[in-house]
Structures are given as structure tokens and as C-alpha cells.
Amino acid sequence: MKKSVLITGAGSGIGAATAQEFSRRGYFVFLLGRNRKNLERTAESLTDFQIVSCDLQDPIEIQTTVDQILQHPQGKNLEVLVNNAGIFKTHTTLEGSDELWLDQFKVNLLGPVRLTRALWTHFEKQGKGSILNVSSTLGLKPTANTSAYSASKAALLNWTMALAQEGGPKGIRANSVSPGFVDTPIHAFHSLKGEDKENTLKSLGSLQPLGRIGTPEEIAKAIVFLGSDDSPWTTGANLNVDGGIHLA
Ligand SMILES: NC(=O)c1ccc[n+]([C@@H]2O[C@H](COP(=O)([O-])OP(=O)(O)OC[C@H]3O[C@@H](n4cnc5c(N)ncnc54)[C@H](OP(=O)(O)O)[C@@H]3O)[C@@H](O)[C@H]2O)c1
């Protein structure tokens, strides 16, 4: 039977590319998100998959979804959790309401914590599990007007290191990948067309030592490396996949 992976935010961007990469590597893929149409679009290029609708802001939905996954025939082979879903809102500290802060912390931090908690016993019984958290360059090096998002991603990075120590003796690994600028629907510029898009990509690209922004596929390869058995002795690590912007 195939190994299984659960990927959150699998309907678009980095999550969709990660689903394709794990599928190419022979995994059964559980695709999690809210927008079913997007998840179905990702599934079009996969061989073995199951779509699971879940709003990561809702702890009860998370538990019900994990219960469903573990009852699925491929659930017992679930080895990898990719906490990829995220939301990004720009606002100054003064303008950011409690609600804006809480929304970003619920999806970007508490969603991963709750999913991990719900899957912990399963991984423990297996004596094996891998949790891959998608953070951000902004979690290491915040910029003005991204304070809540950056703080949520910094917390995710820090928690990954605590989790690695808790999981190590049980055979459970925890690592993170921190993408820089990647052209996905999370950015308003993603939907620009023609010259406007070209000019935006050129000016954003010049911020990176490598001279361009990244693709979802480039992040997916790093996620699969750290999430899969390709890195059996790596835990508590963070991989910056960002064209070098964390140095800029
Ligand atoms: N693109 C970048 O430049 C960049 C840079 C650094 C880090 N990242 C991180 O990379 C990850 C993937 O983002 P992306 O760039 O691929 O953007 P994206 O295409 O907008 O993907 C975000 C995904 O998160 C899901 N999501 C949002 N809220 C959710 C909720 N309440 N419950 C369940 N799923 C939810 C969305 O799915 P539904 O709408 O179906 O729910 C969507 O598929 C995020 O964690 C983001 O912070 C991205």
C-alpha cells in the first residue's frame, strides 16, 4: 500500500504544486482546503487522492476531518502532514484589529498545532511521522505592515523546533520551509496581466540576490525533501527557499 500525505491549502499555489510532487513520488494524497473546486482542479493531475473540505479556523471541523482521514483505507499509512495553508493580510500595527491578528494566528499557527495534536497518537502508534510547516522569510525577517503575518510565521518556526524535540524520541520529525516571494494567488500581483505583470515581476525580482521571484514547484521540491524519507535524520531544521532574499 502507498504511503500517504495530508497537504493543507492544496487547492492552489504551493500546496497544489506540493500535491503534484508527492503524487509523482508515489504517495496517496489527502487534499485539504475550503474551496472544493480548487481542490478538484489540483486532483485532475493526480492518480491517488481524497479531497477533504475543512476550514482550519474551526477546531471541531479539524478533529472531524482527521477522524475521517484516519478511517479512510489510506489513512493508516499517513506518514506526512504538510501544514501549508496560510493567509496574508497587510496592515500597520495600529490599523490591525484584534480580529485580523486572530484570523492570521488561527490559520497560520493554531491550524497546524490542532492538526498535529489530532494526528499525534496515530504517528506515535506508527513510531513514525513527519510534520512539515510552511513558514516564510517574513518569519525570520519581518517588514513594516506585515506584523501579524510575520509574527504568526515566526511563532510557527519557533514551535517547529519545540515539536522536533517532543517528537524525536517517538520517531516523529518536524521541519519547516520558509519561502520568499512566490507567484501565487496569495499576492494581489498574481492576477495582473501583460506588461503590468512583467514590470511587477521585474521589480520584485531585483530584490533577490538570485534576481527573480520563485515558483510554487521550487518550494514543493524542498517541502518533499524535508517532509519525506529523503531526510530521515533531519529534524528541527528550517530551509530558506527564497532566492537569497533573507540575506538582502
Ligand atoms: N507565495 C508567497 O510568496 C509565500 C511566501 C512565503 C510563505 N508563503 C506561505 O506559503 C503557504 C501557501 O501559500 P501560497 O503562496 O501557495 O498561497 P495560496 O495559493 O493563496 O494558498 C493558500 C491556501 O491556504 C488555504 N487556506 C486559507 N485559509 C484556510 C482555511 N481557513 N482553512 C483551510 N485552508 C485555508 C487556501 O485554500 P482554500 O481557499 O481552499 O481554503 C489556499 O489554497 C502559506 O502558508 C503562505 O503563507 C507564501
PDBQT file of the ligand as one rigid body, heavy atoms in Angstrom, charges set to zero:
ROOT
HETATM    1  N1  LIG A 301       3.556  32.997  -2.116  1.00  0.00    +0.000 N 
HETATM    2  C1  LIG A 301       4.498  33.521  -1.340  1.00  0.00    +0.000 C 
HETATM    3  O1  LIG A 301       5.180  34.495  -1.729  1.00  0.00    +0.000 OA
HETATM    4  C2  LIG A 301       4.746  32.966   0.030  1.00  0.00    +0.000 A 
HETATM    5  C3  LIG A 301       5.891  33.395   0.720  1.00  0.00    +0.000 A 
HETATM    6  C4  LIG A 301       6.142  32.890   1.987  1.00  0.00    +0.000 A 
HETATM    7  C5  LIG A 301       5.273  31.976   2.552  1.00  0.00    +0.000 A 
HETATM    8  N2  LIG A 301       4.172  31.587   1.865  1.00  0.00    +0.000 N 
HETATM    9  C6  LIG A 301       3.284  30.628   2.528  1.00  0.00    +0.000 C 
HETATM   10  O2  LIG A 301       3.030  29.547   1.656  1.00  0.00    +0.000 OA
HETATM   11  C7  LIG A 301       1.790  28.931   2.013  1.00  0.00    +0.000 C 
HETATM   12  C8  LIG A 301       0.969  28.677   0.758  1.00  0.00    +0.000 C 
HETATM   13  O3  LIG A 301       0.575  29.913   0.215  1.00  0.00    +0.000 OA
HETATM   14  P1  LIG A 301       0.522  30.201  -1.360  1.00  0.00    +0.000 P 
HETATM   15  O4  LIG A 301       1.533  31.223  -1.638  1.00  0.00    +0.000 OA
HETATM   16  O5  LIG A 301       0.526  28.942  -2.114  1.00  0.00    +0.000 OA
HETATM   17  O6  LIG A 301      -0.880  30.967  -1.474  1.00  0.00    +0.000 OA
HETATM   18  P2  LIG A 301      -2.346  30.460  -1.837  1.00  0.00    +0.000 P 
HETATM   19  O7  LIG A 301      -2.355  29.922  -3.219  1.00  0.00    +0.000 OA
HETATM   20  O8  LIG A 301      -3.251  31.602  -1.515  1.00  0.00    +0.000 OA
HETATM   21  O9  LIG A 301      -2.596  29.257  -0.838  1.00  0.00    +0.000 OA
HETATM   22  C9  LIG A 301      -3.090  29.391   0.454  1.00  0.00    +0.000 C 
HETATM   23  C10 LIG A 301      -4.004  28.213   0.708  1.00  0.00    +0.000 C 
HETATM   24  O10 LIG A 301      -4.442  28.248   2.060  1.00  0.00    +0.000 OA
HETATM   25  C11 LIG A 301      -5.766  27.768   2.103  1.00  0.00    +0.000 C 
HETATM   26  N3  LIG A 301      -6.468  28.317   3.247  1.00  0.00    +0.000 N 
HETATM   27  C12 LIG A 301      -6.556  29.626   3.614  1.00  0.00    +0.000 A 
HETATM   28  N4  LIG A 301      -7.356  29.742   4.682  1.00  0.00    +0.000 NA
HETATM   29  C13 LIG A 301      -7.780  28.495   5.003  1.00  0.00    +0.000 A 
HETATM   30  C14 LIG A 301      -8.648  27.968   5.999  1.00  0.00    +0.000 A 
HETATM   31  N5  LIG A 301      -9.266  28.763   6.911  1.00  0.00    +0.000 N 
HETATM   32  N6  LIG A 301      -8.862  26.632   6.024  1.00  0.00    +0.000 NA
HETATM   33  C15 LIG A 301      -8.283  25.820   5.107  1.00  0.00    +0.000 A 
HETATM   34  N7  LIG A 301      -7.448  26.263   4.133  1.00  0.00    +0.000 NA
HETATM   35  C16 LIG A 301      -7.219  27.592   4.092  1.00  0.00    +0.000 A 
HETATM   36  C17 LIG A 301      -6.405  28.222   0.787  1.00  0.00    +0.000 C 
HETATM   37  O11 LIG A 301      -7.354  27.250   0.389  1.00  0.00    +0.000 OA
HETATM   38  P3  LIG A 301      -8.966  27.488   0.412  1.00  0.00    +0.000 P 
HETATM   39  O12 LIG A 301      -9.201  28.866  -0.098  1.00  0.00    +0.000 OA
HETATM   40  O13 LIG A 301      -9.478  26.362  -0.406  1.00  0.00    +0.000 OA
HETATM   41  O14 LIG A 301      -9.360  27.327   1.821  1.00  0.00    +0.000 OA
HETATM   42  C18 LIG A 301      -5.238  28.235  -0.186  1.00  0.00    +0.000 C 
HETATM   43  O15 LIG A 301      -5.233  27.084  -1.008  1.00  0.00    +0.000 OA
HETATM   44  C19 LIG A 301       1.130  29.886   3.015  1.00  0.00    +0.000 C 
HETATM   45  O16 LIG A 301       1.308  29.392   4.324  1.00  0.00    +0.000 OA
HETATM   46  C20 LIG A 301       1.899  31.187   2.838  1.00  0.00    +0.000 C 
HETATM   47  O17 LIG A 301       1.899  31.971   4.000  1.00  0.00    +0.000 OA
HETATM   48  C21 LIG A 301       3.888  32.041   0.619  1.00  0.00    +0.000 A 
ENDROOT
TORSDOF 0
